[in-house]
């Protein structure tokens, strides 16, 4: 049975009042997209269109859930806008393979057969290694062990062979992390209308190069341009130094003519930073809306001056869908103890202690409450009498009162600890697993857990249910 899906909006949904005119997408950009399982790429190439975009740096096994939520949001928004504006609107996912943060791309989390949280780490990048874009970082031989860890750690279901086969097809030793991510996402959502754009593809890089070069004329508040060049130490920010440009870490110098030559001969070495990237995207694609997460909603605002400087029409940001997959075992814990999802969003141990405390016999709770109230009242009276006789004893009486109250609290803590030992072990374990399912590592589920482990449990019907919930929220259904 498909689990319950709860929508948790990150911001109110407001559709843009964009007046952007449809236009053709350059052949080089279309050629950088994957074929998908339907006619999505054909629609992008057919003529004048608008697009709804979103994007993310590549992640292991499609990364955390919110990556798929972004893509589903773009699909739903494109459908609604196409219906309302009566022009072709195509959802496009921008795979940011230029990103060099390997520590973010090298791992993923899943819930094992017992409901415990498990991390898969592909490998670590040495601290002194060049910061190579993940578009050129191979999965390597370690990918076999990563796949085995997911396969062996998840329950045996009718859906498991298909999910593992899907991942094995793309996450191969010789494939780069970016290509594996793009291929897996295309196979999953291409048949649902998504176009996956490999922004690191040679053709896309050639199309983007003139706009990236224009970024050399801009200086941001940190003193650097919004342009990266790949040098001796990998991807490196450029800073203007007179008529030349110098990399931040390696200190390499480039003239503008040299950088223009790089743009022609090796365009993959040049890339935009996080603020210039959406400007380049809007220059290459007729973007009528961007499905954005919380951080993007902020930095797209910060990027506003760059659009004007480069003469590019800014794409409106629309919040992506956000939600929680609430599995049956979590539902049971919530129903049994009368709690909601928000109860799990706290420090580990807090909820468990509160629930165990509720298991104390009512007469014990009442007696402890009466004891604390009586101590406060009687010590208050004693303090008034003592101060009249000898004011210097005020602190002595307060210390005695605090010690007595602490004694009552110690009794309660020991009673709770005894309950934990006698009856609470199962409860503590249940709460820990429920928390791992909805707030793993203390973060929202969508920022940590990966979709494949849920697909192993519930099959492709889960994607159908997520798509329907996203469509309902966006008004596309």
C-alpha angles and dihedrals in degrees: 000000000000111000124240115274118211120198114223107182117213091200138351113284112244118168117223123253091220120171093192112144119229115254142172121275115231115258092237090058093046089049089056091062126091121244098241121196097283142031097290096114090045089055090051091052098040100087141283110009144154122226138208108212139194132160150180141187112263120273136190112274091358092313125246122348095260090069090065090041089057091052093047089049091054091049093050095044092049091053093050095046092047090053093048099041098037094224129107110275116185125195112229128189113206110212104209097210092159089076112113100192097117092170088066095046100042101074147041139184132229140169113250127220091278093050095253122138115253130183124212115203117190095199139301124259113231112253092239096046119115114265095250117185112253087240085076098034108103121218086234129193090304090075091078091061091045091054091046091052091054093044096047096041099052127076122267109256138155089255098052100085092053094049093048091046090051092053095042090054091062107022097069127150094250095045120094118240089246095051092045091051093046093047094048092048091047092051091049101044107012090089088055092058104270120140112209112209119199097211089187093060115120093244093048090047091053090050091048097044098087090053093046089051089053087058089067088075092060127083118197128210091269091060096252133104118249090247131103126200124191108239139155093307095040127253108011136177119243125228124193114245109181107297092343137065127233128200116239100230108023098034093226115162126221131181117219089250090056092051091048088053090050088053090057102037102032109011090166088074092065123069141159125249123239093279097044094044097075089046090055089046092053090048092053099038132043091238115187094175140003120215101223138187124221096276093045092051086061102042093044085062090049090052093058096103091055093061092056093045092053096038095241125144108242118237115229116244118231122187114252121232116273128192152140130248104220110201123207095254090056091047090054093053091048093049094045094053101030096240134135133219092271090064090072093056098089143080114307110263097025097094093040092053092047093050094045089049088057088060092065112111110267092237091055092050091048093048093050091048091049090047092053092045092048093049091051092048098044096043088048090057092044091051092055091052095044095049090055090054101037120358091194090071094062094097091046092056092046091051091050091049092049091048091051092049090047089053091055090048091050090054090052092048091050091049090051090048090052091051090051090054095044104035109354103073092086092044093050091049092048093050092047091053093044089051091049088054098051105020105024113183086000093293132108112280093244092060095055118022123074126229099234093069089056092046089054089057101039109017131219091319087079091063089050090052093047091048091051093049092048091047091050092051094047093045092243096121 
